[in-house]
Amino acid sequence: MTDRMHRHLTNNSRRTYGAASLLAAAFMMGCSAEAIEAEDAAPLERAAAADGLRFASEHDALGWVARRAEELDMGTTTVERDEDGRITRVAGVSIGSPDELALTKAQLIGELGGERHTVEIAGERFLLQGQEPIVMAAATHCNGGLCTQEESFKNDYYVYRELGSRTSVTSGGFETQRKTIQGTGEYECVDLPGPLPVTCNGYCSYSAGCPSGFTKESSVGYPTCRTTCVGQVRNVSLSISIAGFEFYDSSGILVPSIPERSGSTHDSSLEVKYWEYGIGIDSVISDADGLCGSHSTSGPDGFVVAKSHWGSVPSGCL
């Protein structure tokens, strides 16, 4: 295992804002995601389950990443190539449930890096990520009965980097809802043997019971055949807007380094993040000095507006 296995990408000589703008533009709007040729994704054999894949070159490794990221629908926006047409960087923006995004990321890194989360490229082994994500800042905010937790995070490894923000409802946001289930009335008569009279009965047939989380509140029998179910249902709206910042040369002035991206959901949690795979590249994620996440969550019992920031950000984000 070499020192480079644990190396984080650093860049002691800051880029000018013009270069940052160009790279940010390439990140979001430059080379668009494209179909990856089979020859771009040619891993060598995996030695054991704990080991990651082995590649003859970084371009082969990134070709494999580009193909799998597209297949896993990770939000690939950029596939950059050098003058010889070889892939040098794969980047994107993922927006959705933190649990679902974590599973997709874990699947790709698990396939690429094995149990040890390492990959071998041209005879050297590199660490893709630690076992746990790095949360740079976290805070809880409440309004009325609605409480949310906001987090900003940054992972900065030599091959894989990410920068993002998430929010989750920790309590509240519930409202009482009722659902009516309509059954079918059935009428059945039984003619028993002997002198006994014919016996007829009406009954109700239901295709399904109360939904999960609901209980039966009332029921009307035959011939109406109607059941009312009641339950506490979370009804919230979440949104996040994030942007990355870095200092302009040595002037101490913060400028946007990554364009603002946003997402919204009615689920109880949401994550928006930039991610990229690249070997030793000049990276807007690595060079970012801060991240500003603006969160808003509304529900039946409250409305929460919060900021989640990491590092140095404009005062309006505090």
C-alpha positions, 0 to 999 in steps of 0.5 A, a space after each residue: 500500500 503506497 502513500 498515494 492510496 491515502 492521498 487527497 487531491 490538493 492544489 497549493 497554487 490557486 487558479 484564477 477566477 477565469 480558470 475556475 469559471 471555465 472549469 465550472 462551466 465544463 463541469 455543468 455544461 461542457 462535454 455532455 454525458 455520452 455513450 461509452 465504447 466497450 473498449 473504454 471500460 476494460 478492467 483486468 481480473 479482480 484478485 479476490 472479493 475484498 480487492 477492487 478492480 484492476 485497470 491498465 490505465 486511468 483512462 480505462 478506469 474512468 471509462 468503466 466509471 462513465 459506463 456504470 454511472 450512466 447505467 445506474 442513472 447517477 446524474 452524469 453531466 460531464 465526460 471529459 476527454 484529452 486530445 487523444 479521446 481518452 476519458 480524463 474526468 466523469 462528473 455529475 449532479 445527483 438529486 434525490 433521497 439520501 438513502 437511495 443516492 447512498 445505495 447507488 454510490 455504494 454499489 458503484 464503489 463496491 463494484 469498483 473498489 471491492 470490500 476495501 474500497 480501493 482500486 488498482 490503476 497501472 500497478 498503484 492502489 488508490 483509496 476511493 473513500 473511507 467507510 463513513 461519509 465525512 459530514 462537515 457541518 450539521 444543525 437541527 432547526 424547529 418551527 412549531 412541531 416541525 423539526 429538520 436536520 441539515 448537513 453539509 458534506 465533502 469527501 475529497 479522495 484522490 479518485 472520487 470527490 463529492 460536495 453537497 448538502 442534505 435535509 431530513 425531517 426529524 419530527 412533525 409534518 404529520 396530518 390526520 388523513 382518512 381513506 374510505 374503502 368500498 367493498 362489494 356486497 354479496 348475498 348467499 342462500 343455503 338450502 340445508 337438507 331436511 325440513 330446515 328453511 332456506 337460510 340467506 345472509 348478506 356479507 361484504 367482500 373487500 379486495 384489501 384492508 386499510 393501508 399501512 399505517 392506517 387503522 379501521 375507524 368505522 365500518 358499515 356492513 351489508 349492503 353498504 359495505 364501506 370501511 373508513 381508515 384513519 392514520 397519521 400521514 407525513 405531508 411535507 415539501 422539501 427543497 434545497 439550493 446549493 452552491 460552491 465558493 472559493 477565494 479569488 486569488 489572494 484577494 480574500 474575495 469569495 466567488 462562485 466556483 460551482 453553479 447553483 443547483 437545486 432539488 425538491 421533494 415531498 419525501 421526508 429527506 432530500 440530498 443534492 450533491 456534485 460528484 466526480 471521478 478523476 485521477 489527479 485532476 484540477 478539481 472545482 470540488 477539491 478547490 472549493 473553500 465552502 458550500 452554501 446550502 439553503 433549505 426550506 421545509 413546510 408541513 401541516 404544523 410548521 415551516 422551517 427555513 435554514 442554512 447549512 454551510 461548510 467552510 467560507 461562504 458569503 455572509 448571506 449564507 450564515 
